Amino acid sequence: MNSGHSGLTRWGLSQVQIPEHATVLDIGCGGGRTLEHLASLASLGKVVGIDYSEESVAVARKRNHKLIASGRVEVLHGAVSSMPFPDESFDSITAVETYYFWPDIAADLAEVRRVMKPNGQLVIIAGMYLGSKFDKRNKKLIRAGGMRCFSEQEFEHTLQAAGFPNVAVTVEPRKGWICVVSGLGPDDDAAESAQHNTA
């Protein structure tokens, strides 16, 4: 998360509960600001960040060097398509402004499922979605950047097809932000199936 994403990230993470003992993975951790925020929420747990960019990994490690030295944060070079973790490793998995660029959304979500605990939650936070008042701008960005961008309904359908039956969608319509929280099973408290909220 760079400084331009800080407001979005704070808003998105305010929509979910990260238990203080949680083990958390941030996919596409960038420069490491989100890791700091997550470490403050999972204050008795551990936060792991991965990023495809070696440069970003270096920046994130420098920014979080004290948390890394204490064993509370770890930053690794890696990609969502093949993550270097055992099955069922994480209570919460976050992706802030990154799903746009995942190479194969279905396969990548399967990899997320693999490393997520059965009662875990996936939190996707994005600064744009289709169907907002910013559609004209967003569609230009999508075309220019070769990105994907989902509507609320597309998030639901895509995640449910990937094996995440519980999907809760919250939007901030004034800013065009979206937060999608997905759980794996009917007993999961992280999300209620097909729930829609406006923050």
C-alpha positions in Angstrom: 0.0 0.0 0.0 1.5 3.3 -1.0 0.3 6.6 0.6 -2.4 7.0 -2.0 -4.0 3.8 -0.9 -3.9 4.4 2.8 -7.4 5.8 3.1 -8.8 3.0 1.0 -7.0 0.3 3.1 -8.2 1.8 6.4 -11.7 1.9 5.2 -11.6 -1.7 3.8 -10.1 -3.2 6.9 -12.6 -1.4 9.1 -15.3 -3.6 7.4 -13.8 -6.8 8.8 -12.5 -8.3 12.1 -8.9 -9.4 12.3 -8.5 -11.2 15.6 -5.4 -10.2 17.6 -4.0 -13.7 17.5 -4.6 -14.1 13.8 -2.0 -15.3 11.2 -2.5 -13.0 8.3 -1.2 -13.0 4.7 -1.2 -9.9 2.5 -0.9 -10.8 -1.2 0.8 -8.0 -3.2 2.1 -6.2 -0.1 3.9 -3.5 -2.2 5.9 -1.1 0.0 4.6 -2.6 3.2 2.2 0.0 4.7 -0.6 -2.5 4.8 1.6 -4.9 6.7 2.1 -2.2 9.4 -1.7 -1.8 9.7 -2.3 -5.5 9.8 0.3 -6.0 12.5 -1.5 -3.4 14.7 -4.7 -5.4 14.3 -3.2 -8.9 14.7 -1.1 -7.6 17.7 -0.5 -11.0 19.1 -0.3 -12.9 15.8 1.9 -12.8 12.8 1.6 -11.1 9.4 3.2 -12.3 6.2 3.5 -10.3 3.0 4.4 -11.5 -0.5 5.0 -9.5 -3.6 6.0 -10.4 -7.1 8.3 -7.4 -7.3 11.7 -7.9 -5.7 12.0 -4.2 -5.4 8.8 -3.9 -3.5 9.9 -6.7 -1.2 13.1 -4.8 -0.4 11.1 -1.6 0.4 8.6 -3.5 2.5 11.4 -5.2 4.5 13.1 -1.9 5.1 9.9 -0.2 6.2 9.0 -3.0 8.6 12.5 -4.0 9.8 11.6 -3.6 13.5 8.5 -5.8 13.2 10.5 -8.3 11.2 13.3 -8.4 13.8 10.6 -9.1 16.5 9.3 -12.0 14.5 5.8 -10.4 14.0 6.2 -9.7 10.3 7.8 -11.6 7.4 8.1 -10.4 3.8 8.8 -12.9 1.0 9.2 -12.7 -2.8 6.4 -14.7 -4.3 3.3 -14.7 -6.5 -0.3 -15.5 -5.9 -0.3 -18.3 -8.5 2.2 -20.5 -6.5 2.6 -19.5 -2.8 5.4 -21.0 -0.7 3.1 -21.9 2.2 1.7 -25.2 3.6 -2.0 -25.9 3.3 -4.4 -24.1 5.7 -1.8 -21.6 7.0 -3.7 -18.4 7.4 -6.7 -17.1 9.3 -7.1 -14.0 7.1 -5.8 -13.2 3.6 -5.9 -9.7 2.3 -5.4 -8.4 -1.2 -5.4 -4.6 -1.6 -5.5 -3.2 -5.1 -4.0 -6.3 -6.5 -6.6 -8.7 -7.9 -6.7 -6.6 -11.1 -3.4 -8.1 -12.1 -3.7 -11.8 -11.0 -2.8 -13.9 -14.0 -5.5 -16.5 -13.8 -8.3 -15.5 -11.4 -9.8 -19.0 -11.0 -6.5 -20.8 -10.5 -5.2 -18.0 -8.2 -8.4 -18.2 -6.0 -7.8 -22.0 -5.8 -4.3 -21.3 -4.5 -5.8 -18.8 -2.0 -8.2 -21.5 -0.8 -5.3 -23.9 -0.4 -3.4 -21.7 2.1 -6.5 -20.4 4.0 -7.7 -22.2 7.1 -11.3 -23.7 6.9 -12.7 -20.9 9.0 -10.6 -18.2 7.4 -11.5 -15.1 5.4 -10.4 -13.6 2.2 -10.6 -9.8 2.1 -10.3 -8.1 -1.3 -10.1 -4.3 -1.2 -10.2 -2.3 -4.4 -10.4 1.4 -5.3 -12.7 0.7 -8.3 -15.5 -1.6 -9.4 -17.8 -1.7 -12.4 -21.2 -0.2 -11.7 -20.0 2.8 -9.8 -20.4 6.4 -10.7 -16.8 6.3 -11.9 -17.4 3.7 -14.6 -16.2 6.0 -17.5 -12.9 6.6 -15.8 -12.5 3.0 -14.6 -13.1 1.5 -18.0 -10.3 3.8 -19.5 -7.9 2.6 -16.7 -8.8 -1.0 -17.4 -8.2 -0.7 -21.1 -4.9 1.2 -20.6 -3.5 -1.1 -18.0 -4.7 -4.4 -19.2 -6.5 -4.9 -15.9 -9.6 -6.8 -14.8 -12.3 -5.1 -12.8 -15.5 -6.8 -11.5 -18.9 -5.5 -10.6 -20.5 -6.5 -7.3 -22.3 -9.3 -8.9 -19.2 -10.5 -10.8 -17.3 -10.7 -7.5 -20.1 -12.9 -6.0 -20.3 -15.2 -9.0 -16.5 -15.5 -9.4 -15.8 -16.2 -5.7 -18.7 -18.7 -5.4 -17.6 -20.5 -8.5 -14.1 -20.8 -6.9 -15.5 -22.4 -3.8 -16.1 -19.4 -1.5 -19.8 -19.9 -0.7 -20.0 -16.9 1.6 -19.5 -13.5 0.0 -20.2 -10.2 1.6 -19.9 -7.0 -0.5 -19.6 -3.5 0.9 -19.2 -0.4 -1.3 -18.3 3.2 -0.5 -20.3 4.8 -3.4 -19.0 8.3 -3.0 -15.4 7.2 -3.6 -16.1 4.2 -5.7 -14.4 1.8 -3.3 -15.3 -1.9 -2.7 -14.5 -4.4 0.0 -15.4 -8.1 -0.6 -15.1 -10.6 2.3 -15.3 -14.3 1.5 -15.4 -17.4 3.7 -15.3 -21.1 2.9 -18.1 -22.7 4.8 -21.7 -22.2 6.1 -20.5 -21.8 9.7 -18.0 -19.1 8.8 -18.7 -15.8 10.7 -16.6 -13.6 8.3 -19.3 -13.3 5.7 -23.0 -13.9 5.1 -23.9 -15.3 1.7 -24.7 -12.6 -0.9 -24.8 -9.8 1.7 -24.7 -6.3 0.4 -23.8 -3.2 2.4 -23.2 0.4 1.6 -20.7 2.1 4.0 
